[in-house]
Amino acid sequence: MPFKIIASQCSGCSACELECPNVAISEKGGTFVIDPKKCTECIGHFDEPQCVAVCPVDNTCVVDTSLPRYQARA
C-alpha cells in the first residue's frame, strides 16, 4: 500500500521529499503529498519507507489502506 501524508500534521520541512527514491513526494499548498502511482513503499531501495524514517512528526507518513499494496514487477 502506498503511503500518504496527513496534511494536518505535516510541518512542511521537506525532509521526506529529498529522501524519496522514487520522486513520489512533492509540495502542494505548503504541505507535502505522495503520488500513489510512484510510491513503492521503498521496496528494493530501503528496509523501511524513508518518508517514515525521516519525518520529524510521528504518524504523519502512514499507509494508505484505501489503495492496493505495491507489486514489484518480476
C-alpha positions in Angstrom: 0.0 0.0 0.0 1.4 3.4 -0.8 2.0 5.9 1.9 0.2 9.1 2.4 1.0 12.3 4.3 -1.5 13.5 6.9 -1.7 17.2 5.7 -2.9 18.5 9.1 0.3 17.1 10.7 2.8 17.9 8.0 5.3 20.6 9.2 6.4 21.4 5.7 10.0 20.7 6.5 10.6 18.9 3.1 12.8 16.1 4.6 10.7 13.4 3.0 10.9 14.9 -0.4 14.6 14.7 -0.6 14.8 11.1 0.7 12.2 9.5 -1.6 14.0 7.3 -4.1 11.0 7.3 -6.4 10.5 11.1 -6.5 6.9 10.4 -5.4 6.7 13.3 -2.9 6.1 16.9 -3.9 5.0 20.1 -2.2 1.4 21.3 -2.7 -0.1 24.2 -0.9 2.5 24.4 1.8 2.4 20.7 2.7 3.8 17.6 1.0 1.8 14.9 -0.8 2.8 11.4 -2.0 1.8 10.3 -5.6 0.4 6.8 -5.0 1.3 5.8 -8.6 5.0 6.4 -7.8 5.2 5.2 -4.2 6.8 1.7 -3.9 7.0 1.7 -0.1 10.8 1.9 -0.8 10.8 -1.8 -1.6 14.0 -2.6 -3.4 15.7 0.5 -2.1 15.5 0.5 1.7 14.3 -1.7 4.6 11.8 0.9 5.7 9.9 3.7 3.9 12.2 6.7 4.0 9.3 9.2 4.4 8.5 7.5 7.7 12.2 7.3 8.7 13.0 11.0 8.3 9.7 12.7 9.2 10.1 14.6 12.4 6.4 14.3 13.3 5.3 10.8 14.3 2.5 9.2 12.4 2.5 11.8 9.6 3.5 9.4 6.8 1.1 6.5 7.1 -0.1 3.6 4.9 -3.0 4.5 2.7 -5.2 1.5 3.2 -7.6 2.7 0.6 -5.1 1.7 -2.2 -3.6 -1.7 -3.0 -0.1 -2.7 -2.0 2.7 -2.1 -4.4 3.6 -5.1 -6.5 7.2 -5.2 -7.7 7.5 -6.2 -11.4 9.1 -9.6 -11.9 
